[in-house]
Amino acid sequence: MNTLFDSTFSTDDGELENVLADRAVKDFLEELWKKYSPYAVEKSFRGDLKAQPHARIWEMYLANALIDCGFDLARKQEKGPDIQLKNPTIWIEAVASTDGSKSNDKGTQSLSAIPEILLPESMCGGPPEIEIILRYTGSIKDKLTKLLKYLEKGPVDQNEPYIVALNSHKVSHAQYDHQHTPNKIPTIVKAVFGYGDSVRRSPYPKNGFSPPIDSKSTEYKYRPYITNHSGVEISTGMFFSEDYSSISALIFSKEGFWSLQNRIPDLLSENFILIHNPLAKNPLPKKWLKSGHEFWIDQGGLYRSIWRNGNEYSLEKFPLPYDLPSEIKPKLHNITEYPNS
């Protein structure tokens, strides 16, 4: 078997060039390729690697993470999603979000030539959430469009689960989203469940003499959409819409070249976020991945389970946005269980 980064390999991605100069990281990536190559279509993978190195390496990283979690991979077909699990069949489409162009009406997918650096004084309120969500939602929508073609022409069957696996490493400032902080809803979860501003409501009217707000619980406003630079409204409640019910779940990660140079994880999936779609036609079992952070909606609440070494380490519950439209609430309150794992 040939090495992935042999003497003929070249790339215009300066970040990857720096990574390959780090022997430990290069050896790590070659080991990933050794495990993944039996399942890949090598010619097309190598061809895409030069043009889209991070996207292809994310695909390879993801496949290895799933193998390590005990899943069986099928060899990739010439046409179809990036990864196919077997026994049972589950399809996974990998996508690496990038910085969008303000001139792009869709709000998606043009690489920034020079990565932006977020200055410390602008971090008081965290990373620019709206810009990041536009990148995420654009990528998810693109993969839904691709899925609909697979359903029409094959190879995906309408009764088979389909997962979008989204990587945010190439999105400016996304590394600053502290997605694993306790009692904090990650930006990617807000992007599909319509979470807006966090608030504390007072039961008293705004008459100028109201006592201080003394509620100890944080609530959230519903944000059904955000507006992109062209004035187009982009949905941020994708997993509350039947239009997205063909997507069973979302896997999210921000692992990439920069993070690997700082630390190669012992368990590749340890920082994954798995988000179940409550309206999925073909839902995944709860506890499907048993790694990283798992989000699901059950009996009218949002839950997060944190996994460590295959065991549930902690459980958190968040309220759903308090002003959800009346047509959404009944669907979510009727969810009482997911398929058995």
C-alpha positions in Angstrom: 0.0 0.0 0.0 1.3 3.5 -0.9 1.6 6.1 1.8 -0.9 8.9 1.7 1.7 11.8 1.6 4.4 10.4 -0.7 6.9 12.4 -2.6 4.4 13.3 -5.3 1.9 14.9 -3.0 1.5 18.6 -3.1 -1.1 21.0 -1.6 -1.9 24.7 -1.6 -3.2 24.5 1.9 -0.5 26.2 4.0 -1.9 24.8 7.2 -1.5 21.2 6.0 2.0 21.9 4.8 2.9 23.0 8.4 1.2 19.9 9.8 3.1 17.5 7.6 6.4 19.1 8.8 5.4 17.7 12.3 6.6 14.1 12.2 4.2 12.9 14.9 1.1 14.3 13.2 2.2 13.1 9.8 2.7 9.5 11.2 -0.7 9.8 12.9 -2.4 10.7 9.6 -0.6 7.9 7.8 -1.9 5.4 10.4 -5.4 6.7 9.8 -5.0 6.1 6.1 -3.6 2.6 6.7 -6.9 1.7 8.5 -9.2 3.6 6.1 -7.7 2.7 2.7 -9.4 -0.7 2.5 -12.8 1.0 2.5 -11.9 4.1 0.3 -11.9 4.5 -3.4 -8.3 5.4 -3.5 -8.1 7.2 -6.9 -11.0 9.6 -6.1 -9.8 10.1 -2.5 -6.3 11.1 -3.6 -7.7 13.3 -6.3 -9.9 15.2 -3.8 -7.2 15.3 -1.2 -5.2 18.0 -3.1 -8.2 20.2 -3.8 -10.0 19.7 -0.5 -7.4 18.3 2.0 -9.2 19.1 5.2 -12.6 17.7 4.0 -11.0 14.4 2.9 -8.9 14.1 6.1 -12.1 14.7 8.1 -13.7 11.9 6.2 -10.8 9.6 7.0 -10.6 10.7 10.7 -14.4 10.1 11.0 -14.2 6.6 9.5 -11.4 5.7 11.9 -13.4 7.1 14.9 -16.4 4.9 13.9 -14.2 1.8 13.5 -12.7 2.4 17.0 -16.3 2.7 18.4 -17.0 -0.8 17.1 -18.9 -0.1 13.9 -18.5 -2.2 10.7 -17.7 -0.2 7.5 -18.6 -1.3 4.0 -16.3 -0.4 1.1 -17.2 3.0 -0.4 -19.3 2.9 -3.5 -18.3 4.9 -6.6 -21.5 7.0 -6.1 -23.1 7.6 -2.8 -22.4 9.0 0.7 -18.9 9.1 2.0 -19.3 6.3 4.6 -21.5 3.3 4.8 -21.9 1.3 8.0 -23.3 -2.2 7.7 -25.3 -4.5 10.0 -27.5 -2.4 10.0 -26.9 0.0 7.0 -26.4 3.6 8.1 -25.2 6.2 5.6 -22.9 9.1 6.6 -22.1 12.2 4.6 -19.0 14.1 5.8 -18.7 17.8 5.2 -16.2 20.4 6.4 -17.7 23.9 6.7 -15.6 26.8 5.6 -15.9 30.6 5.8 -18.7 31.8 3.5 -18.4 34.7 1.1 -20.5 37.8 1.7 -21.1 37.9 -2.0 -22.6 34.4 -1.9 -26.4 34.6 -1.6 -26.5 31.1 -0.2 -24.1 32.1 2.6 -21.9 29.1 2.2 -18.7 27.5 1.3 -15.9 29.6 0.0 -12.5 29.1 1.6 -10.9 32.1 3.2 -7.5 32.8 1.8 -6.2 34.2 5.1 -7.6 32.8 8.4 -9.0 35.6 10.6 -7.8 35.9 14.2 -10.3 36.9 16.8 -8.8 39.7 18.9 -9.0 39.3 22.7 -11.1 42.4 23.3 -13.8 41.2 21.0 -14.2 37.9 22.9 -16.2 39.3 25.8 -19.4 38.0 24.3 -17.9 34.9 22.6 -17.4 34.2 18.9 -19.6 35.7 16.3 -22.5 33.3 16.6 -24.6 34.4 13.7 -21.7 34.1 11.2 -20.9 30.6 12.5 -24.5 29.4 12.3 -24.8 30.6 8.7 -21.8 28.3 7.8 -23.3 25.3 9.7 -26.8 25.6 8.3 -25.5 26.1 4.8 -23.5 22.9 5.0 -26.4 20.9 6.4 -28.8 22.2 3.8 -26.4 21.3 1.0 -26.1 17.7 2.4 -29.9 17.4 2.6 -30.1 18.4 -1.1 -27.5 15.7 -1.9 -29.5 13.1 0.2 -32.7 13.8 -1.8 -30.7 12.9 -5.0 -29.4 9.7 -3.4 -33.0 8.8 -2.4 -34.2 9.3 -5.9 -31.4 7.6 -7.8 -29.7 5.4 -5.2 -28.0 4.0 -3.3 -29.8 5.3 -0.2 -33.1 3.6 0.7 -35.8 5.7 2.2 -35.9 3.3 5.3 -32.2 3.7 6.0 -30.7 6.2 8.5 -28.6 9.1 7.1 -26.2 11.1 9.2 -24.5 14.4 8.4 -21.1 14.6 9.9 -20.0 18.3 10.1 -16.6 19.6 10.9 -16.0 23.2 11.8 -12.2 23.5 11.9 -12.1 25.8 8.8 -14.8 28.2 10.1 -13.2 31.3 11.5 -13.6 31.7 15.3 -15.5 28.4 15.7 -12.6 27.1 17.7 -13.6 29.6 20.4 -17.0 28.1 20.9 -16.7 26.3 24.2 -19.0 23.6 23.2 -18.2 21.3 26.0 -18.7 23.8 28.9 -21.2 22.5 31.4 -24.7 24.1 31.3 -23.9 25.7 27.9 -25.7 24.9 24.7 -23.2 24.6 21.9 -23.7 26.7 18.8 -24.3 23.7 16.6 -27.2 22.7 18.8 -28.6 26.2 18.5 -28.3 26.0 14.8 -30.7 23.1 14.5 -33.1 23.6 17.4 -33.7 27.4 17.1 -32.2 28.5 20.4 -31.8 32.3 20.5 -30.9 34.6 23.4 -30.7 33.3 26.9 -33.0 35.3 29.2 -34.3 35.4 32.7 -38.0 36.4 32.8 -39.8 38.3 35.5 -43.4 37.6 36.3 -43.9 41.4 36.9 -44.9 44.0 34.3 -42.5 46.6 33.1 -44.0 49.5 35.0 -40.9 51.1 36.3 -41.4 49.8 39.8 -40.9 46.0 39.2 -38.7 44.2 41.7 -35.4 42.7 40.5 -35.6 39.5 38.4 -35.0 36.8 40.9 -35.4 33.7 38.7 -32.5 31.3 39.2 -33.2 29.5 35.9 -32.1 30.5 32.5 -34.6 30.3 29.6 -34.2 30.8 25.9 -36.0 32.6 23.2 -36.9 30.9 20.0 -35.0 32.0 17.0 -36.6 30.4 13.9 -34.2 32.0 11.4 -31.3 34.4 11.0 -30.8 36.8 8.1 -27.7 36.4 5.9 -25.8 39.3 4.2 -28.2 39.2 1.2 -31.2 39.6 3.4 -32.3 36.0 3.0 -33.9 34.3 6.0 -32.1 31.1 6.9 -33.8 28.5 9.1 -32.2 27.7 12.5 -34.9 25.3 13.5 -34.0 22.6 11.0 -34.7 19.7 13.3 -38.2 21.1 14.1 -39.1 20.9 10.4 -40.5 17.9 8.5 -38.3 19.1 5.6 -35.3 17.8 7.4 -36.8 14.5 8.7 -34.7 12.5 6.3 -31.6 13.4 8.3 -31.5 11.0 11.3 -28.8 12.8 13.3 -25.8 15.1 13.1 -22.2 14.4 14.2 -20.2 17.5 14.9 -16.5 18.0 15.5 -14.0 20.8 15.4 -10.9 18.5 15.2 -8.5 19.6 12.5 -4.9 20.4 11.5 -4.3 23.0 14.2 -5.9 20.9 17.0 -3.9 17.8 16.0 -0.7 19.8 16.3 -1.6 20.7 19.8 -2.9 17.3 20.9 -3.6 14.0 19.2 -6.6 12.5 21.0 -6.4 9.1 22.6 -10.0 8.4 21.5 -10.8 10.0 18.2 -14.5 10.4 19.0 -14.0 11.8 22.5 -15.0 15.4 21.5 -17.8 14.5 19.0 -21.2 15.9 19.5 -24.1 13.7 18.4 -27.4 15.4 17.9 -30.5 13.3 17.3 -33.3 14.6 15.1 -36.5 14.3 17.1 -38.6 14.2 13.9 -36.4 11.8 12.0 -38.1 9.2 9.8 -35.3 6.8 10.6 -34.0 7.7 14.0 -30.8 6.4 15.5 -31.0 4.6 18.9 -30.2 6.7 21.9 -26.8 5.8 23.2 -25.8 4.9 19.6 -22.3 6.3 19.7 -21.5 6.0 23.4 -18.8 8.6 23.1 -18.4 12.4 23.3 -21.6 14.5 24.0 -25.0 13.3 22.9 -28.1 15.6 22.6 -31.7 14.6 22.2 -35.2 15.9 22.9 -37.4 13.9 25.2 -40.8 14.7 26.8 -40.4 18.4 26.0 -36.8 19.0 27.2 -33.3 19.0 25.6 -30.9 16.6 27.2 -27.1 16.2 27.0 -25.4 13.0 28.1 -21.6 13.1 28.4 -19.8 9.8 27.7 -16.3 8.8 29.0 -14.7 5.4 28.2 -18.0 4.0 27.0 -19.9 5.0 30.1 -22.4 7.8 30.8 -20.5 10.3 32.9 -23.1 13.0 33.5 -26.5 14.2 32.3 -27.8 17.7 31.8 -31.3 19.0 30.9 -32.1 22.3 29.2 -35.5 23.9 28.7 -36.8 24.2 25.2 -37.2 27.8 23.9 -40.2 29.1 26.0 -41.9 30.7 23.0 -41.9 27.8 20.6 -44.8 28.0 18.1 -47.9 26.1 19.0 -47.5 23.8 16.0 -44.1 22.6 17.1 -44.7 21.9 20.8 -47.1 18.9 20.4 -44.6 17.1 18.2 -41.9 17.4 20.8 -44.0 16.6 23.9 -45.2 13.4 22.2 -41.7 12.0 22.0 -41.2 9.5 24.8 -38.5 7.2 23.6 -36.0 6.4 20.8 -35.4 3.0 19.4 -33.7 0.5 21.6 -29.9 0.7 21.4 
